[in-house]
């Protein structure tokens, strides 16, 4: 039997104030697949992320519109083993006196900060230390989030998302707020995460955020999936010009793409 997609969306419609702000006919993300969701500001990317994480609910249909591994209903902690999320919103929530180690450990409880330290197990703390080393932030373990650079804090949030070893990691505008050096090192980290076996969904409006491991691009425009296909077929001047409404030229070098 074929394996069900990690996440599948069918005939999902999100309405706000009587207006449809996103409609997805069919969209699926599969085990081990690296995908970029690309589109201009206001295209519906954030709403699509909300559908994936179930923070946003679509109109009720007779048939389920969002399935996790073929199932409509999931326990929250089971869902965290399917996907983890890193976003600017979550990073803003953590701009406080919470240590990096506690940020990572809080992923076990879905909390902002660590409020259930008495429930930690040796396996949890060992996993947190393993992730701090993998992410290159073990020296920051006792630092609080409000003392870190944007890139350092984002690495801590990736650790939080990875504690359950999810099959898929969703990153919303991953390089937002990073300088060129921070962007370079952070995208290198994403490549390591992809090679470690986690599927990536990179949600961005920057073509340069698409790491070489990504093989598929989903283009979102005006609340619809405009195109969905192989990266090499869609990252063209014609497609990107239509997506952003500008004259566009694309350059590819060693698997990296730049828009001019």
N, C-alpha and C positions, 0 to 999 in steps of 0.2 A: 504494500500500500504506500502511495506517496505521502511524504511528511507534510503536515499542514504548515502553512506559513507561520512565522513567529507572530506577526500581526497582519490581519486582513481587514480592509475597509470596503464595504459595498453599499452603494446607494445611501451615503451618509450626507445629511443636509443640516447645516447649522444656521439658525435664524436669530437675528438680534433686531429688536424694535420693528418687527414685521418684515425685515429684509433678509434675504439669503446672503450670508457673507462667505460661505464655503459650501461647495457641493462636490463630493467625490463619488464618481461612479464605481470605479474599482481600483484598488491600490493594495499591494501586498509587499511585505518585507520578509526575507527568507534567511534561514540559518547561514551564517558565514558570509553574507552578502554585504558589500560596502556601497552605500548609496549617498548621493548628494541631493538635497532638496534645494532648488535654486529659484530665486524670484526676487522682484523688486520689493521695496517697502510697501506694506499695505496689500500685498498680493494674497494673503491668507496663510502664510507659513506658520505664524504663531498659533492660529486657530487649528491648523493641521496637527501641530505638536500636541495641542490640548486634546484632540481626538485620540492620538496615539497613547497618551498617558491617562486618558479618561478623566482629565480635569474639566473637559468640555463635553457636554452631552449633545448628541444630534437629535433631530426629531425622531419620535418613536415610530418604528415601522413594525409590520407583522413579522418580518424576518430580522434577525439581529444584524446591525450595521457594522459593529466592530467586534472582531474575534481575536482572542489570544490563543495561539496554537489550536485553533479550531473550536474554542470554547467561548461562550458568551459570558459566563460568570467565573470569576477567579478570586481566590483568597488574596488579600493585598500582599502578603509576604511571598506567595507563589509568583505573583506578577513581578515582584522585584527581582526574581531570578530570571525573568524574561528580558526586562529592559531596565536600564538606569538612565537618568536624565541629568544633564548639566546645563544650566541656563543663567542668564544675567539676573533674572528674578530671584533664583535661589541664591546667587552670590550676594545680592543686596540683602537678603534675609540674614546672611551670615556675617555682615559687617559689624561685628560685636566682639566682646571679650570671650571668645571660645577658642580653645587651643586647637591646633591642627590635628593632633591625635584624637581629640574629642569630636572634631568634625567628621573624621573618617569613621570612628566608632558609632556616631549617631546614625549612620546609614543602616545599622541593624534595627533601629527602632523607628525610623522614619521621622525623627524629631529634628528640630533646629537647636543644636546643642545636645549635650548628654545629660539626661535627667534620670537615667535608670542604671547608674554605674554599678549598683549592687547586683544587676542581672548579667553583667559581663562574664564571659567564660574565658579560660585560658586560650581556647581556640580563636575566639574573637580578637583578643589582643594580639595574638600571634599573626593573624591575618592582617590586622591593621599595620603592624610593624613591617610585614612583608610588602604591603602596598606603599607605605612611606618610602621604603628603599627603592622599589620599582619606579616610583614617580620622581625620585631624586629629591625628596623633601624631608628625609629623616632628620636632618639637622634643624629643621623648622618645627619639629613635633611639639615643642613646648611654647612656641610663639602663638600669639592670638591672631585671629583673622584680620582684625583691624590694623595690624602692624605690617601686613604683607603687601607685596606688589600684586597687581591684578593677575599676572600669570601664576604667581605662587599660590594665590587663593584659589584659582581655577584648578590647579593640580590637586589641591586638597579636596575639592568637590568631586573631582574624578575618582579619588580614592573612596569617598563616601559612596559614590555610585557603584563602585566595583566590589564592595565587600561581599555581596551575594554572588559574585562571579556571574553577572548577567550575560545572556547570549548576545544582547544588543545594547549598544551605548548610543544615546541620542544627545547630540551637542548642538545647542542653539547659538548661532553666531559665535563660534568658538574663539575667534581672534579679536573680538570687539574689545577695544581699549588697550590692546597690546602694541608696543613699539616694534620696529622691524626685527630686532634681536629676539624679543619675546615671541613674536609670531613665528620666527624660524624655529626656535627650540620647541614651541608648543606643537606645531605641525609635525615635527619630528617625533614627539611623544605620541601623537595620534597614530603615526605609522607603526610605532612599537606596539601600541594597544591592538591594532589590526593584526599584526603578526602574532600576537599572543592568543588570537582565536576569538576575539570579540567582534561581532558585526558592528559596523559604524553607520549611523545616519547623521550626516553633517548638514545642518540647516543653515543656509547662508545666502547673502546676496553678492558675495565676492567669489568670482571664479577661482581666484588664487588660493582660496581655502580648501579646494578640492585636492586631497592628497592622491598620489599616483595609485594607491590601492583601490580607490573608488572605481568601480566599473560601470555604474549605472547612474543616470541623472534623471530626476523628476523636476520638471519645470512647472511652477505655479504662477498663474497670472489671473487677476480679477476674480479670485475665489474659485478657480477651476484648475484641474490638472491640464495644462496646455500641451505638454509632451512628456513622454516617459520612454526611455530607451537607453541603449549603450552610450557611454560617455563619448566615444570617438565619433558617433553619429550626430550627437546633439550639441557638442561644444564646437559650434561653427559660428562664423560671423553672421551668417543669415539667421540662424536660430536665436542667437543671443541678441541680435539687433531687434528681432521681432519681440523677444521677451521684454527687453528694457525700453524699446521705442527709441533707439539711438543708432547712428551708424556704428558698426562694430567690426573689429578685426581681431582674430584670435591667433595667439602664438603658442605653440607647444614645444617644450624642451624637457627631455628626460621624464616624461609623464606628468609634468606640471604645465598648467595652462595660465595664460595671461590675456586679459582683455584690453584692447586699445581702442 
